[in-house]
Amino acid sequence: MQNDKTTLRDLSMFPPDGSDGVFSLIGYTTTKEGNAALRQHIQHPPDTYESLKEVQDTVRFLSIHIDLWPQVISNGTLVMLEKYFDSADSATAPATGVSLMLGSFFQKIFNKQQYFFTQFSISHLADLLRGCTELVKIAELPGVPALLKKELGSIKEELGHRLTERVLAINSKTKYGELTQLNYKARREMKNMVFRLIHSYSRLDAWQAMARATIKNGWTFPGLLPAAPVWLEAKELSHPLLQTPVSYDITLNGDHNFLLLTGANMSGKTTFMRALGVGALLAHLGMGVPARSLRISFLEGIITNMQVEDNILRGESYFFAEVQRMKQTAEKILKRQPHLVLMDELFKGTNVHDAFECTKAVLEGLLHHPGHIMILSTHLYEVAQQFSANNNILFAYFVTQMSADGNYEFTYELRPGISNDRIGYRILQKEGVISLLEQKQ
């Protein structure tokens, strides 16, 4: 799957303002290296159906055996080891002669900093090796997925280093002479091996974070289908960032691949589309999704047209930015591989007549590409009416309850059909904007 920065931003995966995004719900890594690996995985999900299935099998297996994840390796462990081995090339020779005869007691007094650095570093190295040894034992369980077994096999091979057992045997009673000798050899011989272990651990850390997030959030592993025929079926799908979300059922396929949403502003159209986008993205990471069930085809990517921004430095207007984003969308859906396309009230940067004509033209063009899942929302009632007789389009709207006295309430309920709600003026009135403007100074 390929997703650009615009899509990740529109889906609130990594909010630029520093607020809690979707990543905050899945970032259960134990180390910064694992965090980086998880971010990389989100930005570049598996690029084939087969590799995605392998990751999902691994995350599912880890979710069942999450209690076996070793606690001995911390972020501090890896930070310390990086510093320890970064200076390996300048490591001094081990103590000999009189210095060695002084022993640990006098070393604590006369060379206190070096003594404790050596002891502290070796203990962290032992923690890494001990934690990796615990991880390797997982491979002995029945039903271990091939991808996980391969990664654990690489770790086991690295642990075969000739110094591993000696490092693991270090304890508080280890003599200073042995400690300093081992310290020198470890920094000289184990650097590359340790960094390979850290790399493998970071991948495992990212996988266990997705497994742990699936459990903690009560999410469900989706059914992953081949790319063709295109299919998306969700039951009780909701947006994971909402405290009290409304859940939705939706089915889209090759016969009905286009959903046209209508409803008043703030009625729930954008949130619904983001819920679909987030669910699809999480599914393509190989983890659980916020739904009772989800079956989805392997997608080439997710394309969003939601929060388009103008570029004042390049002299580009908001409308031009919308057109460029739509051009990118058109180029991508020319490919046969299916995409999920989410378009939220297109062409807001022009007048109503232009917006109608442009949206109508785009919709007509999009209908020539049935191999993709497409959802377009609009508050232009006339656009939906223009295509109401098209059997290939599904129509749904979000309910707004309005009373005779001018009050309104959003239920966020999704119903089949087309809405003609227009409540913009009512909102201005209810919020007191009209009355404020009518006041004379």
SULHU-V578714 format. One record per residue. OMEGA is omega as a letter, one per 40 degrees, with the letter a starting at -180 (none if undefined). NEAR is the number of other ideal C-beta (glycine too) atoms within 10 Angstrom. Layout:
omega=OMEGA near=NEAR
omega=OMEGA near=NEAR
This chain:
omega=i near=21
omega=i near=16
omega=a near=25
omega=a near=15
omega=i near=11
omega=i near=17
omega=i near=20
omega=i near=21
omega=a near=17
omega=i near=23
omega=i near=26
omega=i near=21
omega=i near=22
omega=a near=16
omega=a near=15
omega=a near=9
omega=i near=5
omega=i near=7
omega=a near=9
omega=i near=10
omega=a near=20
omega=a near=24
omega=a near=17
omega=i near=15
omega=a near=17
omega=a near=26
omega=a near=18
omega=i near=20
omega=a near=23
omega=a near=23
omega=i near=20
omega=i near=14
omega=i near=20
omega=i near=25
omega=i near=19
omega=i near=14
omega=i near=21
omega=i near=25
omega=i near=16
omega=i near=12
omega=i near=19
omega=a near=22
omega=a near=14
omega=i near=11
omega=i near=21
omega=a near=18
omega=i near=13
omega=i near=11
omega=a near=16
omega=a near=10
omega=i near=14
omega=i near=20
omega=i near=17
omega=i near=18
omega=a near=22
omega=i near=24
omega=a near=18
omega=a near=25
omega=i near=26
omega=i near=17
omega=a near=20
omega=i near=23
omega=i near=20
omega=a near=12
omega=a near=14
omega=i near=15
omega=a near=5
omega=i near=13
omega=a near=19
omega=a near=19
omega=a near=8
omega=a near=14
omega=i near=26
omega=i near=15
omega=i near=15
omega=i near=11
omega=a near=21
omega=i near=25
omega=a near=14
omega=a near=19
omega=i near=22
omega=i near=14
omega=a near=12
omega=a near=23
omega=i near=20
omega=i near=10
omega=a near=11
omega=a near=16
omega=a near=9
omega=a near=7
omega=i near=15
omega=i near=10
omega=a near=8
omega=a near=17
omega=i near=22
omega=i near=11
omega=a near=7
omega=a near=8
omega=i near=16
omega=a near=15
omega=a near=10
omega=i near=17
omega=a near=13
omega=a near=15
omega=a near=10
omega=i near=14
omega=i near=22
omega=a near=14
omega=a near=10
omega=a near=11
omega=a near=15
omega=a near=10
omega=a near=7
omega=a near=14
omega=a near=19
omega=i near=12
omega=i near=16
omega=a near=22
omega=a near=19
omega=a near=12
omega=i near=19
omega=i near=20
omega=i near=15
omega=i near=19
omega=i near=26
omega=i near=20
omega=i near=21
omega=a near=22
omega=i near=24
omega=i near=15
omega=i near=21
omega=i near=24
omega=i near=16
omega=i near=15
omega=a near=24
omega=a near=17
omega=i near=12
omega=a near=18
omega=a near=15
omega=a near=8
omega=i near=13
omega=i near=4
omega=i near=8
omega=i near=17
omega=a near=18
omega=a near=10
omega=i near=20
omega=i near=22
omega=i near=15
omega=a near=13
omega=i near=19
omega=i near=20
omega=i near=13
omega=i near=16
omega=a near=19
omega=i near=15
omega=i near=12
omega=a near=19
omega=i near=17
omega=i near=9
omega=a near=17
omega=a near=9
omega=a near=16
omega=a near=19
omega=i near=11
omega=i near=16
omega=a near=21
omega=a near=15
omega=a near=11
omega=i near=17
omega=a near=8
omega=a near=6
omega=a near=5
omega=a near=15
omega=a near=11
omega=a near=20
omega=i near=18
omega=a near=13
omega=a near=19
omega=i near=24
omega=a near=17
omega=i near=20
omega=a near=24
omega=a near=17
omega=a near=16
omega=a near=25
omega=i near=22
omega=a near=12
omega=a near=13
omega=a near=23
omega=a near=16
omega=i near=11
omega=a near=18
omega=i near=23
omega=i near=14
omega=i near=14
omega=i near=24
omega=i near=21
omega=i near=12
omega=a near=18
omega=a near=25
omega=i near=22
omega=i near=19
omega=i near=24
omega=i near=25
omega=i near=28
omega=a near=27
omega=i near=25
omega=i near=24
omega=i near=29
omega=a near=26
omega=i near=21
omega=i near=25
omega=a near=24
omega=a near=15
omega=a near=13
omega=i near=16
omega=a near=8
omega=a near=22
omega=i near=16
omega=a near=19
omega=i near=23
omega=a near=13
omega=a near=17
omega=i near=16
omega=a near=12
omega=a near=16
omega=e near=13
omega=a near=14
omega=a near=23
omega=i near=19
omega=a near=25
omega=a near=19
omega=i near=26
omega=i near=15
omega=i near=15
omega=a near=25
omega=i near=21
omega=a near=23
omega=a near=22
omega=a near=19
omega=a near=12
omega=i near=4
omega=a near=5
omega=i near=16
omega=a near=18
omega=a near=16
omega=i near=21
omega=a near=13
omega=i near=21
omega=i near=13
omega=a near=23
omega=a near=14
omega=i near=16
omega=i near=9
omega=a near=14
omega=a near=25
omega=i near=22
omega=i near=22
omega=a near=22
omega=i near=27
omega=a near=24
omega=a near=28
omega=i near=23
omega=i near=15
omega=a near=15
omega=i near=26
omega=a near=24
omega=a near=26
omega=i near=18
omega=i near=19
omega=a near=27
omega=i near=25
omega=i near=21
omega=i near=27
omega=a near=27
omega=i near=27
omega=i near=24
omega=i near=27
omega=a near=27
omega=i near=24
omega=i near=29
omega=a near=27
omega=i near=27
omega=a near=23
omega=a near=27
omega=i near=26
omega=a near=27
omega=i near=27
omega=a near=25
omega=i near=26
omega=i near=13
omega=i near=15
omega=i near=26
omega=a near=16
omega=i near=24
omega=i near=25
omega=a near=23
omega=i near=26
omega=i near=20
omega=i near=21
omega=a near=25
omega=i near=28
omega=i near=24
omega=a near=23
omega=a near=19
omega=i near=12
omega=a near=22
omega=i near=12
omega=a near=15
omega=a near=12
omega=a near=8
omega=i near=6
omega=i near=8
omega=a near=8
omega=i near=14
omega=i near=13
omega=a near=15
omega=i near=18
omega=i near=15
omega=i near=16
omega=a near=21
omega=a near=19
omega=i near=13
omega=i near=20
omega=i near=20
omega=i near=10
omega=i near=14
omega=a near=22
omega=a near=14
omega=a near=10
omega=a near=17
omega=i near=22
omega=i near=8
omega=a near=13
omega=a near=11
omega=a near=18
omega=i near=26
omega=i near=23
omega=a near=29
omega=a near=23
omega=a near=27
omega=a near=24
omega=i near=21
omega=a near=18
omega=i near=24
omega=i near=23
omega=a near=12
omega=i near=16
omega=a near=17
omega=a near=10
omega=a near=10
omega=i near=8
omega=a near=12
omega=i near=21
omega=a near=17
omega=a near=14
omega=a near=18
omega=i near=21
omega=a near=16
omega=i near=10
omega=a near=20
omega=i near=22
omega=i near=12
omega=a near=12
omega=a near=21
omega=i near=15
omega=a near=7
omega=a near=18
omega=a near=18
omega=a near=17
omega=i near=24
omega=a near=27
omega=i near=23
omega=i near=24
omega=i near=25
omega=i near=24
omega=i near=23
omega=i near=21
omega=a near=17
omega=a near=16
omega=i near=12
omega=a near=22
omega=a near=23
omega=a near=13
omega=a near=15
omega=a near=17
omega=a near=11
omega=a near=7
omega=a near=14
omega=i near=7
omega=a near=12
omega=i near=19
omega=a near=17
omega=i near=19
omega=a near=21
omega=i near=25
omega=a near=24
omega=i near=19
omega=i near=22
omega=a near=11
omega=i near=15
omega=a near=8
omega=a near=5
omega=i near=5
omega=i near=12
omega=a near=10
omega=i near=16
omega=i near=9
omega=i near=17
omega=a near=13
omega=i near=19
omega=a near=15
omega=a near=20
omega=i near=13
omega=i near=8
omega=a near=12
omega=i near=18
omega=i near=21
omega=a near=13
omega=i near=20
omega=a near=13
omega=a near=20
omega=a near=11
omega=i near=11
omega=i near=16
omega=i near=14
omega=a near=14
omega=a near=13
omega=i near=13
omega=i near=10
omega=a near=9
omega=a near=12
omega=a near=11
omega=i near=10
omega=a near=9
omega=a near=8
omega=i near=7
omega=i near=6
omega=a near=3
omega=none near=2
